[in-house]
Amino acid sequence: MNTKTQILFLSHGGGPLPLLADPAHAEMVSCLQKIASVLRKPSAILVISAHWEETLPTITASENPSLIYDYYGFPEESYRISYPCKGEALLANKVYLQLERAGIVSSLDQQRGFDHGLFIPLKIMYPDADIPCVQLSLLGNLDPTQHINIGQALQHLDYENLLVIGSGFSFHNMKAFFTPESAESKANNESFESWLMDTCSNPNISEDERKKRFYEWEKAPGARYCHPREEHLLPLHVCYGIANRACTESFQVKILNKKSSMYLWQTEP
């Protein structure tokens, strides 16, 4: 991986709500704007979105991708959001070849557009939509080891000034968002966030131990309460697989009244 590559895991909130002035997303919007202000503006962005699963790792390869409004029951304006960024075939092919070199069979998709795991946070961070983007899918088997392996395969991806974004959510229990908070639910949320923050940011943990924690994330306190299904956590596994070290900065925010977090790996130029 080019030493100037920046890696970010972000919590992208609930559907289009961050763009609809929802007060429960105000901290998230402010945090993403702050992060964008400290990042070097990238030449291209590779996004691993929680909202795309395939049998094989699949990479968008269209030069002019459409948007996929993969959310339901929101105001009409939610389905008119635009984010006209370009695709980047060169990056897509480099990702494909790098996975192939690692013995990971993948696929290029010329048809698929960008889901809201990409265009919602990027409209906040880079509203001009002037940075080309590529999406990489998760695996539908949700295997943590395989997602770390995908990240490790991309460690030596040769693309100058790349930003890799794992777009998920550190807390993703949909039922809990709409249920009154109890002492138990709050404890589960806070315990898992504390574990995740320590796992991602503690420089005193060996990489073997850190990797073991990611492999065995279900053993963390409150893990299955916070992630009944882990698709919103696994973009973080890919990010860690690429970085293979403690993050350089972490961010804690309340989103939809739940403690959530974001993690940045950045190397000074």
C-alpha positions in Angstrom: 0.0 0.0 0.0 1.3 3.4 -0.9 2.4 5.1 2.3 0.2 8.1 1.4 -3.0 6.1 1.3 -5.5 7.2 3.9 -8.0 4.7 5.4 -11.2 5.6 7.1 -14.0 3.6 8.7 -17.1 5.7 9.1 -20.5 5.2 10.6 -22.9 6.4 7.9 -26.1 6.8 9.8 -29.7 5.9 8.9 -30.5 6.0 5.1 -30.7 9.6 3.8 -31.4 11.2 7.2 -27.9 12.8 7.4 -28.8 14.9 4.4 -32.3 15.8 5.6 -31.2 18.0 8.6 -32.2 15.3 11.0 -31.0 16.4 14.5 -30.1 12.9 15.5 -27.4 12.9 12.8 -26.0 16.4 13.5 -22.9 15.0 15.4 -22.2 12.6 12.5 -22.4 15.3 9.8 -20.1 17.6 11.8 -17.7 14.7 12.4 -17.5 13.8 8.7 -17.0 17.4 7.7 -14.2 17.7 10.3 -12.5 14.5 9.0 -12.7 15.8 5.4 -11.0 19.0 6.5 -8.0 17.1 7.8 -7.6 14.6 5.0 -5.5 15.3 2.0 -7.9 15.5 -0.9 -7.6 12.1 -2.6 -7.1 11.4 -6.3 -9.7 8.6 -6.0 -11.8 6.9 -3.4 -12.4 3.1 -2.9 -15.5 2.5 -0.8 -16.4 -0.8 0.9 -20.1 -0.4 1.6 -22.2 -2.4 4.1 -25.0 -2.3 1.5 -23.5 -4.5 -1.1 -22.9 -8.3 -0.7 -21.9 -10.7 -3.4 -20.7 -14.3 -3.6 -17.3 -13.1 -4.8 -15.7 -9.7 -4.0 -17.1 -7.5 -6.8 -15.8 -4.2 -8.0 -17.7 -1.4 -9.8 -16.1 -0.7 -13.2 -18.5 1.7 -14.8 -17.1 5.1 -15.8 -20.5 6.8 -15.2 -22.2 4.9 -12.4 -25.8 5.7 -11.5 -27.1 6.0 -7.9 -29.0 3.2 -6.1 -31.6 4.6 -3.7 -31.6 1.5 -1.6 -33.7 2.8 1.3 -37.5 2.9 1.8 -40.2 5.1 3.3 -38.4 8.4 3.2 -39.5 11.8 1.8 -39.7 12.2 -1.9 -36.6 14.5 -1.9 -34.6 11.5 -0.7 -34.9 9.9 -4.1 -33.7 13.0 -6.0 -30.4 13.2 -4.2 -27.6 13.6 -6.8 -23.9 12.8 -6.5 -22.5 12.8 -10.1 -19.0 11.6 -9.4 -17.2 9.5 -12.0 -16.1 5.9 -11.8 -12.4 5.0 -12.1 -11.7 2.0 -14.3 -7.9 2.1 -13.7 -8.5 1.8 -9.9 -11.1 -0.9 -10.4 -8.7 -3.0 -12.5 -5.9 -2.5 -10.0 -8.1 -3.8 -7.2 -9.1 -6.8 -9.3 -5.5 -7.6 -10.2 -4.3 -7.2 -6.6 -6.9 -9.6 -5.3 -6.0 -12.0 -8.1 -2.3 -11.9 -7.0 -3.4 -12.9 -3.5 -5.4 -15.8 -4.8 -8.8 -14.2 -4.2 -11.2 -14.6 -7.1 -13.2 -11.4 -7.8 -15.4 -9.9 -10.4 -15.7 -6.6 -12.2 -19.2 -5.2 -12.6 -19.8 -2.7 -15.4 -23.5 -2.2 -14.6 -23.9 -1.6 -10.8 -24.1 2.0 -9.5 -23.3 3.4 -6.2 -25.5 2.7 -3.1 -26.2 5.1 -0.3 -23.2 3.7 1.7 -21.2 5.7 -0.8 -23.1 8.8 -1.8 -24.6 9.8 1.6 -21.3 10.2 3.4 -19.4 11.5 0.4 -22.0 14.2 -0.3 -21.2 15.4 3.2 -17.5 15.1 2.9 -16.9 16.0 -0.7 -20.1 17.8 -1.9 -18.5 18.8 -5.3 -18.5 15.2 -6.3 -15.3 15.8 -8.2 -13.3 12.7 -7.0 -13.7 9.5 -8.9 -15.0 6.5 -6.9 -15.0 2.7 -7.0 -17.0 0.4 -4.8 -16.0 -3.0 -3.5 -18.6 -5.4 -2.2 -18.6 -7.5 1.0 -18.9 -11.2 0.8 -22.4 -12.5 1.5 -21.0 -15.2 3.9 -20.0 -12.4 6.3 -16.9 -14.3 7.3 -14.6 -12.0 9.3 -11.4 -13.8 8.4 -12.1 -13.5 4.7 -12.8 -9.8 5.0 -9.5 -9.2 6.8 -7.8 -11.3 4.0 -9.3 -9.0 1.4 -7.9 -6.0 3.2 -4.5 -7.7 3.5 -4.5 -8.4 -0.3 -5.0 -4.7 -0.9 -2.1 -3.6 1.3 0.2 -3.3 -1.8 -2.4 -1.7 -4.1 -0.4 0.8 -6.1 -2.5 3.9 -6.6 -1.2 7.3 -5.7 -3.1 9.4 -3.1 -6.0 6.9 -2.6 -8.6 7.2 0.1 -10.1 3.9 1.3 -13.4 4.2 3.1 -15.2 1.4 5.0 -18.7 2.7 5.1 -20.7 0.9 7.8 -22.0 1.7 11.3 -20.3 0.7 14.6 -23.8 0.2 16.1 -26.5 -1.4 13.9 -29.4 -2.9 15.8 -32.3 -1.5 13.8 -34.9 -2.5 16.4 -33.0 -0.7 19.1 -33.0 2.6 17.2 -36.8 2.7 17.7 -37.1 1.2 21.2 -36.9 3.2 24.4 -33.4 2.9 25.9 -33.0 0.8 29.0 -30.1 0.4 31.4 -29.3 -2.9 29.7 -29.4 -1.6 26.1 -27.2 1.4 27.1 -24.7 -0.9 28.8 -24.5 -3.1 25.7 -24.0 -0.2 23.4 -21.3 1.4 25.6 -19.5 -1.8 26.4 -19.1 -2.8 22.8 -18.1 0.8 21.8 -15.4 0.7 24.5 -14.1 -2.6 23.3 -14.1 -1.5 19.7 -12.3 1.8 20.5 -9.6 -0.1 22.5 -9.3 -2.7 19.7 -8.8 -0.1 17.0 -6.8 2.5 18.8 -4.7 1.0 21.6 -1.1 1.0 20.4 -0.1 -1.4 23.2 -2.0 -4.3 21.7 0.1 -6.5 19.5 -1.1 -7.0 15.9 -1.6 -10.7 16.5 -3.9 -9.8 19.4 -5.7 -7.1 17.5 -6.3 -9.4 14.6 -7.6 -12.1 17.0 -10.0 -9.7 18.4 -11.3 -8.8 14.9 -11.6 -12.5 14.0 -13.5 -13.2 17.3 -15.5 -10.0 17.5 -18.6 -11.9 18.5 -17.0 -12.5 21.9 -16.9 -8.8 22.7 -19.3 -7.5 25.3 -22.6 -6.5 23.7 -21.4 -7.7 20.3 -24.6 -9.4 19.1 -26.8 -6.8 20.6 -25.0 -4.1 18.6 -24.8 -6.2 15.5 -27.5 -8.8 15.2 -26.1 -9.1 11.6 -22.6 -8.0 11.1 -22.6 -6.4 7.6 -22.2 -2.9 9.0 -19.1 -3.9 11.0 -17.2 -5.9 8.3 -16.1 -2.8 6.3 -14.0 -2.1 9.4 -12.4 -5.6 9.0 -11.3 -4.7 5.5 -9.9 -1.4 6.6 -7.9 -3.0 9.4 -6.7 -5.7 7.0 -5.2 -3.0 4.8 -3.8 -0.9 7.7 -2.6 -3.7 9.9 -2.0 -1.3 12.8 -3.7 0.8 15.4 -5.6 3.8 14.0 -4.0 7.2 14.2 -7.2 9.0 15.2 -10.7 7.9 16.5 -13.9 9.8 16.8 -17.0 9.1 19.0 -20.4 10.5 18.1 -24.0 10.0 19.0 -26.1 8.9 16.0 -29.8 8.2 16.5 -29.1 8.4 20.2 -26.5 5.6 20.1 -22.8 5.8 20.8 -21.0 5.2 17.5 -17.5 5.6 16.3 -15.2 6.2 13.3 -11.5 5.4 12.8 -8.8 7.0 10.7 -5.5 5.6 9.6 -3.3 8.4 8.2 0.4 8.6 7.3 1.9 12.0 7.0 3.3 12.7 3.5 
